[in-house]
Amino acid sequence: MLRIYTLCLAGIIGLGLGTAGCSGSSHPPAGNFELHWDSGATCGAVGATDIWLVVNDTRDNYGYSDHFLCSAYQGRSQDLPPDNYEVTVEVYDAGGAMVRQGNLPVVYPIYAHAVTPLPDVDLAALPLVGQPGTFAVRWSLALTTGGAATCSGAGAATVDLDLLDTAGNSYHDTFTCSDYQDTSEPLPPGDYTVAVRAYDANGILLSEWVGPITYTIYAGSVTQLPNVVLQVQ
């Protein structure tokens, strides 16, 4: 995806500007992230030689990445357009293999002409690649005619979390509806299609919600799914 920023100058009555012009610019107001990874283990202790900072803006999921030598213990990103960003730190060994990867827990903003400091990273605390993660899910019930509903009032006994990864592998968890939240079984890192379904005590489907996008499991992390509202009669 290509971002183009355009600055147009129009003639302004009363200021004596007799012509109007329009020029394109690829240099919008920008800011930077600054990352330090000196709060814990050394690079040598975790076998790290390279660090990658990977960020994705939350508006259109446009991605940027920056490479740093691990031995520098700090780095500043390229110029980034003002926006909110999801941030991932990746650690590589001398052979070019990713050995650790961590997703920072919240989104971070970039402001024009400013540097946003990211939390200090302990390399040893970053999850090992391949370590499983989980989905956390919360649900509520609502009447199709309007208003809130409860599990007992709607006759809902269980809520199922059904997952399908990009390789076609399926995963399934069943929760007690009245708990209104729970966590999936440990899952391999990757992207998943997500469905949440409510059933009565006889296994009759009462309501379902299917996620509009895929959701990602990161190694050693908990991915919070959107709050699910199940429509019932």
C-alpha positions as YAML, in Angstrom:
chain: A
units: angstrom
residues:
- id: 1
  name: MET
  ca: [0.00, 0.00, 0.00]
- id: 2
  name: LEU
  ca: [1.38, 3.40, -1.00]
- id: 3
  name: ARG
  ca: [0.64, 6.45, 1.05]
- id: 4
  name: ILE
  ca: [0.69, 9.76, -0.84]
- id: 5
  name: TYR
  ca: [0.46, 13.07, 0.92]
- id: 6
  name: THR
  ca: [-0.46, 16.10, -1.15]
- id: 7
  name: LEU
  ca: [-0.18, 19.76, -0.30]
- id: 8
  name: CYS
  ca: [-2.26, 22.12, -2.41]
- id: 9
  name: LEU
  ca: [-1.87, 25.88, -2.24]
- id: 10
  name: ALA
  ca: [-4.91, 27.79, -3.44]
- id: 11
  name: GLY
  ca: [-5.10, 31.51, -4.21]
- id: 12
  name: ILE
  ca: [-6.40, 33.39, -1.21]
- id: 13
  name: ILE
  ca: [-8.44, 36.52, -1.82]
- id: 14
  name: GLY
  ca: [-7.00, 39.50, -0.03]
- id: 15
  name: LEU
  ca: [-3.48, 38.13, 0.31]
- id: 16
  name: GLY
  ca: [-2.43, 39.07, -3.17]
- id: 17
  name: LEU
  ca: [-1.71, 35.57, -4.43]
- id: 18
  name: GLY
  ca: [-2.42, 35.66, -8.11]
- id: 19
  name: THR
  ca: [-1.73, 32.01, -8.90]
- id: 20
  name: ALA
  ca: [-2.53, 28.70, -7.35]
- id: 21
  name: GLY
  ca: [-0.34, 25.63, -7.23]
- id: 22
  name: CYS
  ca: [-0.41, 22.04, -6.09]
- id: 23
  name: SER
  ca: [2.61, 19.90, -5.32]
- id: 24
  name: GLY
  ca: [2.94, 16.32, -4.16]
- id: 25
  name: SER
  ca: [5.15, 15.45, -1.18]
- id: 26
  name: SER
  ca: [6.37, 12.10, 0.10]
- id: 27
  name: HIS
  ca: [7.61, 13.70, 3.34]
- id: 28
  name: PRO
  ca: [4.64, 14.14, 5.67]
- id: 29
  name: PRO
  ca: [5.08, 15.20, 9.31]
- id: 30
  name: ALA
  ca: [6.50, 12.10, 10.96]
- id: 31
  name: GLY
  ca: [7.64, 10.73, 14.30]
- id: 32
  name: ASN
  ca: [9.67, 7.81, 15.59]
- id: 33
  name: PHE
  ca: [9.66, 4.99, 18.11]
- id: 34
  name: GLU
  ca: [12.67, 4.47, 20.36]
- id: 35
  name: LEU
  ca: [13.34, 0.98, 21.73]
- id: 36
  name: HIS
  ca: [15.79, -0.19, 24.40]
- id: 37
  name: TRP
  ca: [16.50, -3.82, 25.24]
- id: 38
  name: ASP
  ca: [18.98, -3.38, 28.09]
- id: 39
  name: SER
  ca: [16.71, -4.03, 31.06]
- id: 40
  name: GLY
  ca: [17.51, -7.73, 31.46]
- id: 41
  name: ALA
  ca: [19.53, -10.45, 29.78]
- id: 42
  name: THR
  ca: [22.45, -9.63, 27.50]
- id: 43
  name: CYS
  ca: [22.46, -10.46, 23.80]
- id: 44
  name: GLY
  ca: [25.02, -13.20, 24.37]
- id: 45
  name: ALA
  ca: [22.95, -14.80, 27.12]
- id: 46
  name: VAL
  ca: [20.05, -15.41, 24.71]
- id: 47
  name: GLY
  ca: [22.15, -16.04, 21.59]
- id: 48
  name: ALA
  ca: [20.92, -12.88, 19.88]
- id: 49
  name: THR
  ca: [22.76, -10.92, 17.19]
- id: 50
  name: ASP
  ca: [19.96, -8.94, 15.53]
- id: 51
  name: ILE
  ca: [16.80, -7.17, 16.60]
- id: 52
  name: TRP
  ca: [13.86, -6.28, 14.36]
- id: 53
  name: LEU
  ca: [11.21, -3.78, 15.36]
- id: 54
  name: VAL
  ca: [8.00, -4.50, 13.44]
- id: 55
  name: VAL
  ca: [5.04, -2.12, 13.70]
- id: 56
  name: ASN
  ca: [1.60, -2.13, 12.08]
- id: 57
  name: ASP
  ca: [-0.75, 0.82, 12.17]
- id: 58
  name: THR
  ca: [-4.17, -0.02, 13.54]
- id: 59
  name: ARG
  ca: [-6.04, 2.02, 10.92]
- id: 60
  name: ASP
  ca: [-5.18, 0.03, 7.79]
- id: 61
  name: ASN
  ca: [-2.63, -2.55, 9.02]
- id: 62
  name: TYR
  ca: [0.20, -0.99, 7.01]
- id: 63
  name: GLY
  ca: [3.52, -2.41, 8.25]
- id: 64
  name: TYR
  ca: [7.02, -1.03, 8.80]
- id: 65
  name: SER
  ca: [10.17, -2.76, 10.06]
- id: 66
  name: ASP
  ca: [13.58, -1.67, 11.30]
- id: 67
  name: HIS
  ca: [16.76, -3.69, 11.88]
- id: 68
  name: PHE
  ca: [19.27, -3.08, 14.67]
- id: 69
  name: LEU
  ca: [22.40, -4.87, 15.86]
- id: 70
  name: CYS
  ca: [21.61, -6.48, 19.20]
- id: 71
  name: SER
  ca: [24.88, -5.20, 20.69]
- id: 72
  name: ALA
  ca: [23.65, -1.60, 20.34]
- id: 73
  name: TYR
  ca: [20.96, -2.27, 22.99]
- id: 74
  name: GLN
  ca: [18.82, 0.52, 21.58]
- id: 75
  name: GLY
  ca: [17.44, 1.73, 18.27]
- id: 76
  name: ARG
  ca: [15.19, 4.34, 16.72]
- id: 77
  name: SER
  ca: [12.67, 3.52, 14.02]
- id: 78
  name: GLN
  ca: [12.41, 5.05, 10.60]
- id: 79
  name: ASP
  ca: [10.13, 8.06, 10.20]
- id: 80
  name: LEU
  ca: [6.52, 6.94, 10.71]
- id: 81
  name: PRO
  ca: [3.23, 8.71, 9.90]
- id: 82
  name: PRO
  ca: [1.24, 9.78, 12.97]
- id: 83
  name: ASP
  ca: [-1.07, 6.92, 13.92]
- id: 84
  name: ASN
  ca: [-1.54, 4.19, 16.54]
- id: 85
  name: TYR
  ca: [0.66, 1.11, 16.12]
- id: 86
  name: GLU
  ca: [0.83, -2.49, 17.26]
- id: 87
  name: VAL
  ca: [4.45, -3.32, 18.08]
- id: 88
  name: THR
  ca: [6.36, -6.60, 17.82]
- id: 89
  name: VAL
  ca: [10.01, -7.23, 18.76]
- id: 90
  name: GLU
  ca: [11.80, -10.07, 16.99]
- id: 91
  name: VAL
  ca: [15.15, -11.57, 18.03]
- id: 92
  name: TYR
  ca: [17.44, -13.42, 15.59]
- id: 93
  name: ASP
  ca: [20.55, -15.50, 16.09]
- id: 94
  name: ALA
  ca: [23.76, -15.44, 14.06]
- id: 95
  name: GLY
  ca: [22.33, -17.96, 11.59]
- id: 96
  name: GLY
  ca: [19.41, -15.70, 10.74]
- id: 97
  name: ALA
  ca: [16.81, -17.77, 12.60]
- id: 98
  name: MET
  ca: [14.17, -16.03, 14.70]
- id: 99
  name: VAL
  ca: [14.58, -17.34, 18.25]
- id: 100
  name: ARG
  ca: [12.27, -15.05, 20.23]
- id: 101
  name: GLN
  ca: [9.30, -12.88, 19.43]
- id: 102
  name: GLY
  ca: [7.17, -10.66, 21.63]
- id: 103
  name: ASN
  ca: [4.11, -8.53, 21.04]
- id: 104
  name: LEU
  ca: [3.96, -5.41, 23.25]
- id: 105
  name: PRO
  ca: [0.70, -5.42, 25.23]
- id: 106
  name: VAL
  ca: [-0.96, -2.20, 24.03]
- id: 107
  name: VAL
  ca: [-0.95, 0.07, 20.99]
- id: 108
  name: TYR
  ca: [1.46, 3.00, 20.95]
- id: 109
  name: PRO
  ca: [1.01, 6.38, 19.24]
- id: 110
  name: ILE
  ca: [3.29, 8.22, 16.86]
- id: 111
  name: TYR
  ca: [3.03, 12.02, 16.98]
- id: 112
  name: ALA
  ca: [4.37, 14.40, 14.36]
- id: 113
  name: HIS
  ca: [7.93, 15.61, 15.07]
- id: 114
  name: ALA
  ca: [8.15, 13.56, 18.28]
- id: 115
  name: VAL
  ca: [9.84, 10.41, 19.58]
- id: 116
  name: THR
  ca: [7.65, 7.87, 21.40]
- id: 117
  name: PRO
  ca: [9.62, 5.74, 23.88]
- id: 118
  name: LEU
  ca: [8.58, 2.10, 23.97]
- id: 119
  name: PRO
  ca: [8.81, 0.01, 27.15]
- id: 120
  name: ASP
  ca: [12.25, -1.44, 27.83]
- id: 121
  name: VAL
  ca: [12.47, -5.04, 26.64]
- id: 122
  name: ASP
  ca: [14.06, -7.91, 28.58]
- id: 123
  name: LEU
  ca: [15.28, -10.26, 25.84]
- id: 124
  name: ALA
  ca: [15.05, -13.32, 28.08]
- id: 125
  name: ALA
  ca: [11.41, -12.52, 28.87]
- id: 126
  name: LEU
  ca: [10.37, -12.60, 25.20]
- id: 127
  name: PRO
  ca: [8.64, -15.88, 24.30]
- id: 128
  name: LEU
  ca: [10.63, -18.51, 22.44]
- id: 129
  name: VAL
  ca: [9.47, -18.98, 18.87]
- id: 130
  name: GLY
  ca: [7.02, -21.88, 18.64]
- id: 131
  name: GLN
  ca: [5.85, -21.50, 22.22]
- id: 132
  name: PRO
  ca: [2.05, -21.72, 22.23]
- id: 133
  name: GLY
  ca: [-0.30, -18.85, 22.96]
- id: 134
  name: THR
  ca: [-3.99, -18.55, 23.82]
- id: 135
  name: PHE
  ca: [-7.12, -16.62, 22.95]
- id: 136
  name: ALA
  ca: [-9.10, -14.88, 25.69]
- id: 137
  name: VAL
  ca: [-12.79, -14.47, 24.92]
- id: 138
  name: ARG
  ca: [-15.63, -12.60, 26.64]
- id: 139
  name: TRP
  ca: [-19.27, -12.92, 25.65]
- id: 140
  name: SER
  ca: [-22.64, -11.45, 26.50]
- id: 141
  name: LEU
  ca: [-26.16, -12.17, 25.30]
- id: 142
  name: ALA
  ca: [-28.69, -9.77, 23.80]
- id: 143
  name: LEU
  ca: [-32.29, -10.18, 22.72]
- id: 144
  name: THR
  ca: [-32.98, -9.84, 19.01]
- id: 145
  name: THR
  ca: [-35.88, -7.57, 19.99]
- id: 146
  name: GLY
  ca: [-33.56, -5.34, 21.99]
- id: 147
  name: GLY
  ca: [-32.15, -5.40, 25.49]
- id: 148
  name: ALA
  ca: [-29.78, -7.61, 27.40]
- id: 149
  name: ALA
  ca: [-30.23, -11.29, 28.16]
- id: 150
  name: THR
  ca: [-28.64, -13.76, 30.54]
- id: 151
  name: CYS
  ca: [-27.48, -17.28, 29.87]
- id: 152
  name: SER
  ca: [-30.07, -18.75, 32.23]
- id: 153
  name: GLY
  ca: [-32.85, -16.56, 30.85]
- id: 154
  name: ALA
  ca: [-32.01, -17.56, 27.28]
- id: 155
  name: GLY
  ca: [-31.57, -21.23, 28.16]
- id: 156
  name: ALA
  ca: [-27.92, -21.18, 27.09]
- id: 157
  name: ALA
  ca: [-25.82, -23.81, 28.85]
- id: 158
  name: THR
  ca: [-22.53, -23.76, 26.99]
- id: 159
  name: VAL
  ca: [-20.47, -21.53, 24.71]
- id: 160
  name: ASP
  ca: [-18.11, -23.08, 22.16]
- id: 161
  name: LEU
  ca: [-15.01, -21.46, 20.73]
- id: 162
  name: ASP
  ca: [-14.29, -22.94, 17.29]
- id: 163
  name: LEU
  ca: [-11.00, -22.10, 15.55]
- id: 164
  name: LEU
  ca: [-9.53, -22.88, 12.14]
- id: 165
  name: ASP
  ca: [-5.91, -22.13, 11.28]
- id: 166
  name: THR
  ca: [-4.55, -21.36, 7.81]
- id: 167
  name: ALA
  ca: [-3.45, -24.98, 7.35]
- id: 168
  name: GLY
  ca: [-7.00, -26.23, 7.88]
- id: 169
  name: ASN
  ca: [-6.48, -27.54, 11.42]
- id: 170
  name: SER
  ca: [-9.47, -27.06, 13.71]
- id: 171
  name: TYR
  ca: [-9.53, -26.47, 17.47]
- id: 172
  name: HIS
  ca: [-12.48, -26.53, 19.83]
- id: 173
  name: ASP
  ca: [-13.17, -25.41, 23.40]
- id: 174
  name: THR
  ca: [-16.41, -25.63, 25.37]
- id: 175
  name: PHE
  ca: [-17.11, -23.22, 28.23]
- id: 176
  name: THR
  ca: [-19.90, -22.74, 30.76]
- id: 177
  name: CYS
  ca: [-22.10, -19.96, 29.40]
- id: 178
  name: SER
  ca: [-22.66, -18.29, 32.78]
- id: 179
  name: ASP
  ca: [-18.90, -17.73, 33.21]
- id: 180
  name: TYR
  ca: [-19.12, -15.08, 30.45]
- id: 181
  name: GLN
  ca: [-15.38, -15.33, 29.77]
- id: 182
  name: ASP
  ca: [-12.65, -17.94, 29.42]
- id: 183
  name: THR
  ca: [-9.37, -18.81, 27.72]
- id: 184
  name: SER
  ca: [-8.68, -21.25, 24.89]
- id: 185
  name: GLU
  ca: [-6.44, -24.27, 25.02]
- id: 186
  name: PRO
  ca: [-2.76, -23.55, 24.16]
- id: 187
  name: LEU
  ca: [-2.48, -22.96, 20.40]
- id: 188
  name: PRO
  ca: [0.36, -22.83, 17.89]
- id: 189
  name: PRO
  ca: [1.27, -19.28, 16.81]
- id: 190
  name: GLY
  ca: [-0.51, -18.22, 13.64]
- id: 191
  name: ASP
  ca: [-3.70, -16.76, 12.17]
- id: 192
  name: TYR
  ca: [-7.12, -18.19, 13.00]
- id: 193
  name: THR
  ca: [-10.70, -17.89, 11.84]
- id: 194
  name: VAL
  ca: [-12.85, -17.61, 14.97]
- id: 195
  name: ALA
  ca: [-16.46, -18.56, 15.70]
- id: 196
  name: VAL
  ca: [-18.29, -18.39, 19.04]
- id: 197
  name: ARG
  ca: [-21.54, -20.38, 19.45]
- id: 198
  name: ALA
  ca: [-24.08, -20.73, 22.27]
- id: 199
  name: TYR
  ca: [-25.98, -24.00, 22.84]
- id: 200
  name: ASP
  ca: [-28.76, -25.10, 25.15]
- id: 201
  name: ALA
  ca: [-28.51, -28.11, 27.47]
- id: 202
  name: ASN
  ca: [-29.59, -30.41, 24.62]
- id: 203
  name: GLY
  ca: [-26.91, -29.20, 22.25]
- id: 204
  name: ILE
  ca: [-29.28, -27.08, 20.16]
- id: 205
  name: LEU
  ca: [-27.59, -24.04, 18.60]
- id: 206
  name: LEU
  ca: [-29.06, -20.80, 19.94]
- id: 207
  name: SER
  ca: [-26.73, -18.19, 18.49]
- id: 208
  name: GLU
  ca: [-23.39, -17.78, 16.75]
- id: 209
  name: TRP
  ca: [-20.83, -15.08, 16.06]
- id: 210
  name: VAL
  ca: [-18.17, -15.40, 13.34]
- id: 211
  name: GLY
  ca: [-15.22, -13.03, 13.43]
- id: 212
  name: PRO
  ca: [-15.04, -10.65, 10.45]
- id: 213
  name: ILE
  ca: [-11.25, -11.06, 10.18]
- id: 214
  name: THR
  ca: [-8.61, -13.57, 11.21]
- id: 215
  name: TYR
  ca: [-7.02, -13.21, 14.64]
- id: 216
  name: THR
  ca: [-3.40, -13.95, 15.48]
- id: 217
  name: ILE
  ca: [-1.84, -16.07, 18.21]
- id: 218
  name: TYR
  ca: [1.65, -14.92, 19.19]
- id: 219
  name: ALA
  ca: [4.17, -17.18, 20.92]
- id: 220
  name: GLY
  ca: [3.75, -17.13, 24.67]
- id: 221
  name: SER
  ca: [1.06, -14.43, 24.57]
- id: 222
  name: VAL
  ca: [-2.65, -14.07, 25.22]
- id: 223
  name: THR
  ca: [-4.64, -12.52, 22.36]
- id: 224
  name: GLN
  ca: [-7.83, -10.83, 23.53]
- id: 225
  name: LEU
  ca: [-10.66, -11.36, 21.07]
- id: 226
  name: PRO
  ca: [-13.31, -8.67, 20.55]
- id: 227
  name: ASN
  ca: [-16.16, -8.75, 23.04]
- id: 228
  name: VAL
  ca: [-18.74, -11.12, 21.53]
- id: 229
  name: VAL
  ca: [-22.46, -10.35, 21.66]
- id: 230
  name: LEU
  ca: [-24.64, -13.41, 20.97]
- id: 231
  name: GLN
  ca: [-28.14, -12.59, 19.71]
- id: 232
  name: VAL
  ca: [-30.91, -14.80, 21.18]
- id: 233
  name: GLN
  ca: [-34.69, -14.98, 20.96]
...
